[in-house]
Amino acid sequence: MSTRLRHRTHGEEEDASALKLGAEFNNAGCLLISEVKYLLENRDKDAPDTAVYNKTLEYVKTFAKFNTTDSASAVRETLRREPALTQFETAQIANLCPGTAEEAKSVVPSLVKIDDDKLQTLLDEIQTMRKFQS
């Protein structure tokens, strides 16, 4: 069995607070934990019985904030209304569900670019969706 190591260039240092996630993430999409849960639970083939798969499924079942694909889609659409949000920030907000703009900015520092009132409005909508999901 051979192990492939990825060598990173030392040109740019990674810093999630500034959205510098590394070259491999530059064009990557971000899924919500709730979306990953849906994908894993609705596989076309039988699910593999591996430790990694089972632990991943357990994790997403524990931490998914939205029970249905409709509620996860509604959250994603709500966050898309703010054009300044990146996919990474959208996923972080939806996965963590912070209650206040201050809390959101403390866990996702790159959100400082968004006005507190605008961010709070989005967070309130998400909390409402979470509370009333079917």
Disulfide bonds with the S-S distance in Angstrom:
none
